[in-house]
Amino acid sequence: MFHLIDSHAHLDDPKFEDDREEVLDRARREGVVQIINAGYDLPSSARSAGLAAKYPCVFAAVGIHPHDAAGLPVDYLDRLREMARQQGVVAIGEIGLDYYRDLSPRDVQQRVFREQLALARELDLPVIIHDREAHGDILEILRRDGVGPAGGVMHCFSGSWEMARECMAMGLYISFAGPVTYPNARRPREVAARVDLSRLLVETDAPYLTPQVRRGKRNEPAYVRYVAEEIAAIRDMSLEELARVTTENARRLFGLPAVGDI
């Protein structure tokens, strides 16, 4: 039996409130042994840390999504810092820029992104970066500020191969979610075919971005298998080998224990 790690999910979402235990059971049956649950604001970050404390297979990231960058309390970094020191919290995220919805002013998004990058460097934690239609500014900030020795991951990557190559050179991993399975996903497929195996991760972003085979249904960590199957086919390798490599990568990035050590 192969093992998979869902490197990005939102199990604290209300859509999982009625059947979270069953969702975790289904994930285990599909070989998903560990899940990174990403926060997007202060309450969700606290919930994420709470899930990590409750479930041995769940690890947390805490952070402020660009949608929620406006109107933060002045002590938000102190509150994130405190959460980040809790058992089971392994990253700062998800953080970044989103110019598609522009729910927060762009200058505020950029400031909050940079402040959280600095927090991650201070705490020696990896970052989980959200980038939607903001490729140029993401790269400019990363070139200027850096991610620190702990590195990080470009979550649900949507950029070009040239961007992926630069991100990898900065110490970042490249993660793919359900969109790589969509019929019109030409660019994600091209990048997934070329990313260094040592820098490749898979994720669901559950409950969002459901893979094509389950399109129209709520996404959940068990479905990370479909992402892995698609990338394995694109790269002409076995699912078992793709699962082994991405699991090793996720454990290395987030400092996760082997399954037998949980």
C-alpha positions in Angstrom: 0.0 0.0 0.0 1.4 3.4 -1.0 1.2 6.5 1.2 0.1 10.0 0.2 0.3 13.3 2.0 -2.3 16.0 1.2 -0.1 19.0 1.5 -3.0 21.6 1.6 -6.5 21.2 2.9 -9.1 23.2 4.9 -10.7 20.5 7.2 -11.9 23.3 9.6 -14.3 24.5 6.9 -17.9 24.3 7.9 -18.6 22.0 5.0 -16.8 19.3 7.0 -18.6 20.0 10.3 -21.0 17.1 10.1 -18.7 14.3 8.9 -15.1 15.2 9.6 -14.4 11.8 11.2 -15.8 10.0 8.1 -13.7 12.3 5.8 -10.5 11.3 7.7 -11.5 7.6 7.6 -12.0 7.8 3.8 -8.6 9.5 3.4 -6.9 6.8 5.4 -8.5 4.1 3.3 -7.1 5.8 0.2 -3.6 5.8 1.7 -3.5 9.4 2.8 -1.5 9.3 6.0 -1.0 12.9 6.8 -2.7 16.2 6.0 -1.5 19.8 6.2 -4.4 22.0 7.3 -3.9 25.6 6.3 -5.3 28.6 8.1 -6.5 31.7 6.2 -7.4 34.2 9.0 -6.9 34.3 12.8 -10.0 32.1 13.7 -9.3 29.5 11.0 -5.6 29.4 12.1 -6.8 28.7 15.6 -9.1 26.0 14.4 -6.3 24.5 12.3 -4.1 24.3 15.3 -6.9 22.7 17.2 -7.3 20.0 14.6 -3.6 19.3 14.8 -3.9 18.9 18.5 -6.9 16.5 18.1 -5.9 14.3 15.2 -2.4 12.7 14.9 -2.6 12.7 11.1 -3.3 16.4 10.8 -0.7 19.1 11.0 -1.4 22.9 10.9 -0.3 26.0 9.1 -1.3 29.4 10.5 -1.5 32.6 8.5 -3.5 35.3 6.9 -4.8 34.8 3.3 -4.6 37.9 1.1 -8.5 38.0 1.0 -8.3 38.7 4.8 -5.4 41.1 4.8 -7.5 44.3 5.3 -8.7 45.2 8.8 -6.3 43.0 10.8 -5.8 43.8 14.5 -2.5 45.5 15.3 -1.4 42.4 17.2 -2.1 39.8 14.5 1.6 38.9 14.1 1.9 38.3 17.9 -1.2 36.1 17.8 0.1 34.1 14.8 3.5 33.8 16.6 1.8 32.3 19.6 -0.2 29.8 17.6 2.9 28.9 15.5 4.6 27.6 18.7 1.9 25.1 19.4 2.4 21.4 19.0 1.6 20.2 15.5 1.9 23.6 13.8 4.5 23.2 11.0 4.2 26.2 8.7 3.0 29.8 8.1 0.2 29.9 5.6 -1.6 30.3 3.6 -0.2 33.7 2.7 0.4 35.6 -0.5 -1.3 37.7 -3.1 -4.7 37.4 -4.9 -5.3 39.9 -7.7 -8.2 37.9 -9.1 -10.8 38.8 -6.5 -8.9 41.8 -5.0 -10.9 41.5 -1.7 -8.1 43.5 0.1 -6.2 46.5 -1.4 -3.1 45.3 -3.2 -0.7 47.4 -1.1 -2.2 45.9 2.0 -1.9 42.4 0.6 1.8 43.0 -0.2 2.5 44.4 3.3 0.8 41.6 5.1 2.5 39.0 2.9 6.0 40.5 3.6 5.3 40.7 7.3 4.4 37.0 7.4 7.4 36.1 5.4 9.5 37.8 8.0 7.6 36.0 10.8 8.4 32.7 9.1 12.0 33.5 8.8 12.1 34.5 12.5 10.5 31.2 13.5 12.4 29.1 11.0 9.2 27.7 9.5 8.3 27.1 5.9 5.7 29.2 4.1 2.6 28.1 2.1 2.2 30.7 -0.6 -1.1 31.6 -2.4 -0.7 33.2 -5.8 -3.6 34.0 -8.1 -3.0 36.3 -11.0 -0.2 38.0 -9.1 2.9 36.2 -10.4 5.0 39.3 -11.1 4.6 40.8 -7.6 4.9 37.5 -5.9 8.3 36.9 -7.6 9.4 40.5 -6.9 8.7 40.2 -3.2 10.3 36.8 -2.9 13.4 38.1 -4.7 13.6 41.0 -2.4 12.6 39.4 0.9 13.4 35.7 0.5 11.8 32.7 2.3 14.5 31.7 4.7 16.3 28.4 5.1 13.1 26.6 5.9 11.8 27.2 2.4 8.2 26.8 1.4 5.7 25.8 -1.2 3.8 27.5 -4.0 0.4 26.1 -3.3 -1.9 25.1 -6.3 0.7 26.4 -8.7 -0.7 28.3 -11.7 2.3 30.0 -13.1 4.7 29.3 -16.0 7.6 26.9 -16.2 10.0 29.9 -16.0 8.3 31.0 -12.8 8.4 27.4 -11.3 12.1 27.2 -12.1 12.8 30.5 -10.4 10.7 29.4 -7.4 12.6 26.1 -7.1 15.9 28.0 -7.2 14.7 30.0 -4.2 14.1 26.9 -2.2 10.4 26.5 -2.9 8.4 23.4 -3.7 5.7 23.3 -6.4 2.4 21.8 -5.5 -0.5 20.8 -7.7 -4.2 20.4 -6.9 -7.4 19.4 -8.8 -6.9 21.9 -11.6 -4.1 19.7 -13.1 -6.8 17.1 -13.9 -9.1 19.5 -15.8 -9.4 19.0 -19.6 -8.2 22.6 -20.4 -5.3 22.5 -17.9 -2.5 22.9 -20.5 -0.1 25.0 -18.5 -0.3 23.1 -15.2 0.2 19.9 -17.0 3.3 21.2 -18.8 4.8 22.5 -15.6 3.9 19.2 -13.7 5.8 17.3 -16.4 9.0 19.3 -15.8 9.2 20.1 -12.1 12.1 18.5 -10.4 10.8 15.4 -8.6 12.6 16.5 -5.5 10.4 19.6 -5.5 7.0 18.2 -6.3 4.0 18.1 -3.9 0.3 17.1 -4.3 -2.7 18.6 -2.5 -6.5 18.9 -2.6 -7.3 22.4 -1.3 -10.4 20.7 0.0 -13.2 21.5 0.1 -12.4 23.5 -3.1 -10.9 22.5 -6.5 -12.4 19.0 -6.8 -10.5 16.8 -9.3 -12.3 16.3 -12.7 -13.5 12.7 -11.9 -15.4 14.1 -8.9 -16.3 17.5 -10.3 -19.4 19.0 -8.8 -18.9 17.3 -5.4 -17.2 18.6 -2.3 -13.5 18.0 -2.4 -11.8 16.0 0.4 -8.3 14.7 1.2 -9.1 11.2 -0.1 -9.2 12.8 -3.6 -5.6 13.7 -3.6 -5.1 10.3 -5.1 -6.6 11.6 -8.4 -4.1 14.4 -8.5 -1.3 12.0 -7.9 -2.6 9.6 -10.6 -2.8 12.5 -13.1 0.7 13.7 -12.5 2.0 10.1 -12.5 0.4 9.6 -16.0 1.8 12.9 -17.2 5.3 11.9 -16.1 5.0 8.3 -17.3 5.7 6.9 -13.9 3.9 4.6 -11.5 1.5 6.0 -8.9 3.4 4.1 -6.2 6.7 5.9 -7.1 5.0 9.3 -7.4 3.4 8.8 -4.0 6.7 7.8 -2.5 8.5 10.8 -3.8 5.8 13.4 -2.9 5.4 11.9 0.5 9.2 12.1 1.2 9.1 15.7 -0.1 6.3 16.8 2.1 7.9 15.2 5.2 11.2 16.9 4.4 9.6 20.3 3.9 7.2 20.3 6.9 9.4 18.2 9.2 6.7 15.5 9.6 7.3 12.3 11.4 7.2 8.9 9.7 3.8 7.2 10.0 5.1 4.8 12.7 6.2 7.7 14.8 2.9 9.5 15.0 
